[in-house]
């Protein structure tokens, strides 16, 4: 019931605080420029920082990203998991999200369920520059005032953030180190 309500809020251009496998995040419709704008405002985040997305499956990713064979292999072999892929986006994703489509398939069932119909934003539920939130109590009231719905599953384990990777001219490039190392990704795309 709670997830259905949250999905309705997202579909109606609202913001939802939700748990991922790493921390609490802010979900909004990643295809709606107005919803994306609300995320930047709530987080007080500069737009040049860009946002990442959560998709529910490879099939959904293909609707929003122009995936190469190697990128497809990364999604198939390493997702769901703590890895985020930078790929070329299709027109369905607003420029305000990011220059490219930066996404992951989350291993959190809640996150995947919220993203079943449309990709959702996957930014942490904090004011830009503040500490990552592992419980609702960690989230500033200033941010909570801007969201329309909260899914509280209690305190999450402090986990490392995902590896951010991109394939550039056939080479694996790491933008942020995380649990999945460059060698593991290179094995997948050989």
C-alpha positions in Angstrom: 0.0 0.0 0.0 2.8 2.4 1.0 4.7 1.8 -2.2 1.6 2.3 -4.3 1.0 5.7 -2.6 4.7 6.6 -3.1 4.5 5.7 -6.8 1.4 7.8 -7.2 3.2 10.8 -5.6 6.1 10.3 -8.0 3.8 10.1 -11.0 2.2 13.4 -9.9 5.5 15.3 -9.9 6.1 14.9 -6.2 9.1 13.9 -4.1 9.5 10.8 -2.0 12.2 9.9 0.6 13.0 6.2 0.3 15.5 3.7 1.5 18.1 2.2 -1.0 20.7 -0.5 -0.3 23.2 2.3 0.6 21.3 5.2 2.2 18.0 7.2 2.1 17.4 8.9 -1.2 15.0 11.3 -2.9 12.9 9.8 -5.6 11.2 11.9 -8.3 10.2 11.2 -11.9 13.5 11.4 -13.7 11.7 12.0 -17.0 9.8 15.1 -15.8 11.8 18.4 -15.8 9.6 20.0 -13.2 10.1 17.0 -10.8 13.8 17.1 -11.4 13.9 20.8 -10.6 12.1 20.2 -7.3 14.9 17.7 -6.3 17.6 20.4 -7.0 15.6 22.9 -4.9 15.0 20.5 -2.0 18.6 19.5 -1.8 19.9 23.1 -2.6 22.1 21.3 -5.1 23.9 23.2 -8.0 22.5 22.0 -11.3 26.0 21.4 -12.7 26.3 18.5 -10.3 23.7 16.4 -12.2 21.6 13.6 -10.8 21.6 9.8 -11.2 18.7 7.5 -11.8 17.4 4.1 -10.7 15.8 1.9 -13.2 14.0 -1.4 -12.5 15.6 -3.5 -15.3 17.8 -3.7 -18.4 14.7 -3.4 -20.5 13.8 -0.1 -18.8 17.3 1.2 -19.1 17.2 0.6 -22.9 14.2 2.9 -23.2 16.2 5.8 -21.8 19.8 5.0 -22.7 21.6 4.2 -26.0 23.6 1.2 -24.6 26.6 -0.3 -26.3 27.2 -4.1 -26.1 29.7 -3.6 -23.3 27.3 -1.4 -21.3 24.6 -4.0 -21.7 27.0 -6.6 -20.4 27.7 -4.5 -17.3 24.0 -4.1 -16.6 23.4 -7.9 -17.1 26.3 -9.1 -15.1 26.8 -6.5 -12.3 23.3 -5.1 -11.7 21.4 -5.1 -9.4 24.4 -4.1 -7.4 26.6 -1.2 -6.2 27.5 0.1 -9.6 26.3 3.1 -11.6 26.8 3.4 -15.3 27.3 6.5 -17.3 25.7 6.1 -20.8 24.5 8.1 -23.7 20.9 9.2 -23.0 17.8 9.3 -25.2 15.6 12.4 -25.6 13.2 11.1 -22.9 15.6 12.3 -20.1 15.7 16.0 -19.5 19.0 17.8 -19.8 18.6 19.0 -16.2 19.1 15.4 -15.0 22.6 15.1 -16.4 24.5 15.4 -19.8 24.3 11.6 -20.0 22.0 9.0 -18.5 23.7 8.0 -15.3 21.8 5.0 -13.8 21.8 1.8 -11.8 19.5 -1.1 -11.1 19.3 -1.0 -7.3 19.4 -4.2 -5.2 16.8 -2.5 -3.0 13.4 -4.0 -3.7 11.7 -0.8 -2.6 13.8 1.3 -5.0 13.1 -1.1 -7.9 9.4 -1.1 -7.2 9.3 2.7 -7.2 11.1 2.7 -10.5 8.9 0.0 -12.2 6.9 2.5 -14.4 9.5 5.3 -14.8 13.1 5.9 -13.8 13.4 7.7 -10.5 16.1 10.1 -9.3 18.6 8.4 -7.0 20.2 11.2 -5.1 20.9 11.1 -1.4 18.3 12.6 1.0 20.4 15.4 2.3 21.0 19.1 1.7 23.9 19.3 -0.7 27.2 19.1 1.2 25.7 17.6 4.3 26.3 14.0 5.6 24.6 11.0 4.0 21.4 10.0 5.7 21.1 6.4 7.0 17.9 7.1 9.0 15.0 9.6 8.7 16.3 11.3 11.9 19.5 12.1 10.0 17.6 14.1 7.3 17.3 17.9 7.9 13.9 19.3 8.6 14.5 21.8 5.8 14.6 19.0 3.3 11.8 17.0 4.8 9.5 20.0 4.5 10.0 19.9 0.7 9.1 16.2 0.2 5.6 14.8 -0.2 6.0 11.3 1.1 8.4 9.4 3.3 9.0 5.6 3.4 10.7 4.9 6.7 12.2 1.5 7.2 14.4 2.4 10.2 18.1 2.8 10.4 20.1 1.5 7.4 23.5 0.0 7.6 26.2 2.5 6.6 27.3 1.2 3.3 29.7 2.4 0.7 28.3 4.3 -2.2 28.3 2.7 -5.6 31.1 2.6 -8.1 30.5 5.0 -11.0 31.9 3.7 -14.3 31.8 4.6 -18.0 33.0 3.0 -21.1 35.1 5.5 -23.1 36.5 4.3 -26.4 36.2 0.7 -25.3 38.0 1.4 -22.0 36.6 1.1 -18.5 36.8 4.5 -16.7 36.1 4.8 -13.0 34.5 8.2 -11.9 34.0 7.1 -8.3 35.6 4.1 -6.5 33.1 1.8 -4.8 32.7 -1.8 -3.9 33.0 -3.0 -7.5 36.6 -2.6 -8.7 37.8 -1.7 -12.2 39.3 -5.3 -12.7 35.8 -6.8 -12.1 34.2 -4.5 -14.7 37.0 -5.2 -17.2 36.4 -9.0 -16.9 32.8 -8.4 -17.8 33.5 -6.3 -20.9 36.4 -8.4 -22.3 
